[in-house]
Amino acid sequence: MSYIYCRNLWKIAILILLVPSVIMGQTSPTLEKIKKTKTLTVSVNEFYDPFYIENPNEDFPGLDVELAQEYAKFLDVDLKIIPLRTFDQHARMLEKGDTQIAMAGISSSINRFRDVYFTDPYLISTPAALVNRTALPPEPEGQIVTVQLFRNLNDLTNITGISYSVLANSSNHQFLRDAFPKAQVFSYFTNEAALSELKKNNVNAFVADSYYIQALLQKDSSLRANYLPILGVVQEDHISMAIAKRDIEFLYHLNFFIKELKRTGKIQQLVNKYFKSNKWVKKE
């Protein structure tokens, strides 16, 4: 082995050792701004309870709001919450510096990565559905059914004639295109409109992420009488926080925060609070 080759290897080794130190030694302009203004500004999804709940019951502001509260407490600053409607709005607010984090039940994707950086996921979701029970084959008579026939959406592959409603241009919409290329799939601008089509019997199944379906069942348990919830995992959808594409140090900071919330069980506590109980549901 030549002297020049050994010397180059030694230089590479030194660089590998130094790069993390250099990165970790950098300051985060986002964190500096938060500390200077004494305020953390977070955008949330205006129409995605229980991640954000408008005029909430006491002690139930929403899962994402509670996460934002935990981070503000960690930083010892005030918290400002801004409800928004679309991913594009979240991305623009981040880019302009009007918000520091989007915590809005956002699923990360390659297309969205063009506009923002994503943290490690704090929740894992999957495409799920409510299916009209009359569209499914009846259970065998005179037999005790011990195995659930429809555990996830892929179990519907061989059932003909099922039509689907879904939020337009969502990850669930793309999943239906790929998994059911010959099925009738109708897309809508809101989940509420897509669900309405199921209730009006214009489609046989409403597809949304598993947390959205679980929330619907918390708000209206009578849905189970007419519709079968199908919640099993068919693909991982990562629900992550989003930040502007300019501050890697802030991304590291948030990832450590998420890791600690998982390690201490705080994330699971919030999941149980909002998806295993209906105490957050407002009484009409």
C-alpha positions in Angstrom: 0.0 0.0 0.0 1.5 3.3 -1.1 2.2 6.2 1.2 -0.1 8.6 -0.7 -2.9 6.0 -0.6 -2.5 5.6 3.2 -2.3 9.4 3.7 -5.6 9.9 1.8 -7.3 7.2 3.8 -6.2 8.9 7.0 -7.7 12.2 5.7 -11.0 10.6 4.9 -11.1 9.0 8.4 -10.5 12.4 10.0 -13.3 14.0 7.9 -15.7 11.2 8.9 -14.9 11.8 12.6 -15.1 15.6 12.3 -18.3 16.0 10.2 -20.8 15.1 13.0 -18.9 17.4 15.4 -19.1 20.2 12.9 -22.8 19.7 12.3 -23.6 19.4 16.0 -21.6 22.5 16.7 -23.8 24.6 14.5 -26.6 26.7 15.9 -30.2 26.5 14.8 -31.5 29.8 13.5 -35.1 28.5 14.1 -34.3 27.7 17.7 -32.6 31.1 18.1 -35.7 32.8 16.8 -38.0 30.8 19.1 -35.9 31.7 22.1 -35.6 35.3 21.1 -39.3 35.8 20.6 -40.2 33.5 23.5 -42.9 31.9 21.2 -43.2 28.7 19.3 -45.6 29.0 16.4 -47.1 25.7 15.2 -49.6 25.1 12.4 -52.2 22.4 12.8 -54.9 20.8 10.6 -58.1 22.8 11.0 -60.3 19.8 9.9 -58.7 16.8 11.4 -60.0 16.0 14.9 -58.8 14.7 17.2 -55.4 15.9 16.1 -56.8 19.4 16.5 -60.2 20.2 18.0 -61.9 23.5 17.7 -63.6 24.7 20.9 -62.5 21.5 22.6 -63.7 19.8 25.8 -61.6 20.7 28.8 -58.2 18.9 28.8 -58.8 17.6 25.2 -57.3 20.2 22.8 -56.1 17.5 20.3 -53.2 15.1 20.0 -51.0 17.4 17.8 -51.8 20.4 20.1 -50.7 18.4 23.1 -47.4 17.5 21.3 -46.9 21.2 20.5 -47.5 22.0 24.2 -44.9 19.5 25.3 -42.3 20.9 22.9 -43.1 24.5 24.0 -42.8 23.4 27.6 -39.5 21.7 26.8 -38.2 25.0 25.3 -39.8 27.1 28.1 -41.6 29.4 25.6 -45.2 30.3 24.9 -47.2 28.5 22.2 -49.1 30.0 19.3 -51.4 27.6 17.3 -52.5 28.4 13.8 -55.1 26.2 12.2 -54.7 25.7 8.4 -56.5 23.7 5.8 -54.1 22.4 3.2 -50.5 21.0 3.0 -49.6 23.9 0.6 -50.6 26.4 3.2 -48.5 24.7 5.9 -45.5 24.6 3.5 -45.8 28.3 2.6 -46.1 29.4 6.2 -42.9 27.4 7.0 -41.0 28.8 4.1 -41.9 32.4 5.0 -40.9 31.8 8.6 -44.4 32.5 9.9 -44.4 29.1 11.6 -41.6 26.9 12.9 -43.4 23.5 12.8 -46.4 22.0 11.0 -48.0 19.3 13.3 -51.1 18.4 11.3 -51.4 14.7 11.0 -49.3 15.0 7.9 -48.2 11.9 6.0 -44.7 12.3 4.6 -44.0 11.5 0.9 -41.4 12.1 -1.8 -43.6 14.7 -3.5 -44.0 16.7 -0.2 -40.3 16.4 0.5 -39.7 18.8 -2.3 -41.3 21.6 -0.2 -40.4 20.7 3.4 -38.2 18.5 5.6 -39.9 15.8 7.6 -39.0 14.5 11.1 -39.0 10.9 12.1 -42.6 9.7 12.3 -44.4 10.0 15.6 -47.3 7.9 14.4 -47.6 5.1 11.9 -50.9 4.9 10.0 -52.3 2.9 7.1 -55.0 3.1 4.4 -58.2 1.9 6.1 -61.9 1.8 5.3 -65.5 1.7 6.3 -67.3 -0.8 4.0 -71.1 -1.2 3.6 -71.8 -4.6 5.1 -74.4 -5.4 2.4 -71.6 -5.2 -0.2 -69.7 -8.0 1.5 -70.5 -11.8 1.1 -72.5 -13.2 4.1 -70.8 -15.3 6.7 -71.4 -19.0 6.4 -74.6 -20.0 8.1 -74.5 -22.5 11.0 -70.8 -22.0 11.6 -68.9 -20.2 14.3 -66.6 -17.7 12.6 -63.3 -17.6 14.4 -61.2 -15.7 11.7 -62.0 -12.2 10.6 -62.5 -12.4 6.8 -61.6 -8.8 6.1 -58.6 -7.6 8.1 -57.1 -5.1 5.7 -58.0 -3.5 2.4 -56.1 -6.2 0.4 -58.7 -8.7 1.5 -61.2 -6.9 -0.7 -59.1 -7.6 -3.8 -61.3 -10.5 -4.9 -64.6 -8.9 -4.0 -66.2 -7.6 -7.2 -68.4 -4.6 -7.6 -67.1 -2.5 -4.7 -66.8 1.2 -5.4 -64.7 3.6 -3.3 -64.8 7.2 -2.2 -61.6 8.9 -1.0 -59.9 12.3 -0.5 -58.5 13.5 -3.8 -54.7 13.3 -4.3 -54.1 11.8 -0.9 -51.8 8.8 -0.2 -55.0 6.8 0.2 -56.1 7.8 -3.2 -52.8 6.7 -4.7 -53.0 3.4 -2.8 -56.5 2.7 -4.3 -55.2 3.5 -7.8 -52.3 1.0 -7.4 -54.1 -1.8 -5.4 -57.5 -1.6 -7.2 -56.8 -0.4 -10.8 -60.1 -1.8 -12.2 -62.3 -0.6 -9.4 -64.5 2.5 -9.4 -62.7 5.1 -7.4 -64.4 8.5 -6.8 -62.3 11.3 -5.3 -63.5 14.4 -3.4 -62.0 17.6 -2.1 -62.7 16.7 1.6 -63.0 13.5 3.6 -66.4 14.7 4.8 -67.7 14.8 1.2 -66.2 11.3 0.5 -67.9 9.9 3.7 -71.2 11.5 2.7 -71.2 9.5 -0.5 -70.9 6.3 1.5 -73.8 7.3 3.8 -75.9 8.1 0.7 -75.1 4.6 -0.7 -73.5 6.1 -3.8 -70.3 4.0 -3.0 -69.7 0.8 -1.1 -66.6 1.9 0.8 -65.0 5.0 2.2 -61.2 5.0 2.4 -59.1 7.2 4.7 -56.2 6.7 7.0 -56.7 4.4 10.0 -56.7 7.2 12.6 -59.4 9.1 10.7 -61.6 5.9 10.7 -60.9 5.3 14.4 -61.9 8.9 15.2 -65.2 8.5 13.2 -66.0 5.4 15.3 -65.4 7.3 18.5 -67.7 10.1 17.3 -70.4 7.8 16.1 -70.3 4.2 17.4 -73.5 3.4 15.5 -71.6 3.4 12.3 -70.5 -0.2 13.1 -74.1 -1.4 12.6 -74.0 -0.7 8.9 -70.3 -0.4 8.1 -67.4 -2.8 8.7 -64.2 -1.0 9.8 -61.2 -2.5 8.1 -58.1 -1.2 9.9 -55.3 -3.7 9.3 -51.9 -2.6 7.9 -51.4 -2.6 4.2 -48.6 -0.1 4.0 -46.9 2.3 6.4 -47.9 5.9 6.2 -45.6 8.0 8.4 -47.2 10.8 10.2 -44.4 13.3 10.8 -43.8 16.9 11.7 -42.7 19.3 8.9 -40.2 22.2 9.0 -38.7 24.6 6.5 -35.9 23.2 4.3 -33.0 25.2 5.8 -32.3 24.1 9.3 -30.8 20.6 9.8 -29.9 21.3 13.4 -33.6 22.0 14.2 -34.5 18.8 12.6 -32.1 16.9 14.8 -33.5 18.7 17.8 -37.1 17.6 16.9 -36.1 14.1 16.2 -34.5 13.7 19.6 -37.7 15.2 21.2 -39.9 12.7 19.3 -37.6 9.8 20.3 -37.9 10.8 24.0 -41.7 11.0 23.7 -41.7 7.5 22.3 -39.3 6.2 24.9 -41.2 7.6 27.9 -44.5 6.3 26.6 -46.0 9.8 26.1 -47.0 9.2 22.4 -48.8 6.0 23.4 -50.6 7.8 26.2 -51.9 10.3 23.7 -53.0 7.6 21.3 -54.9 5.9 24.1 -56.4 9.2 25.2 -57.8 10.2 21.8 -58.4 6.9 20.0 -59.3 4.5 22.8 -61.8 6.8 24.4 -64.5 9.2 23.2 -64.2 11.7 26.1 -62.8 14.3 23.6 -66.0 14.1 21.5 -68.1 17.2 21.9 -71.7 16.6 22.8 -74.3 18.2 20.6 
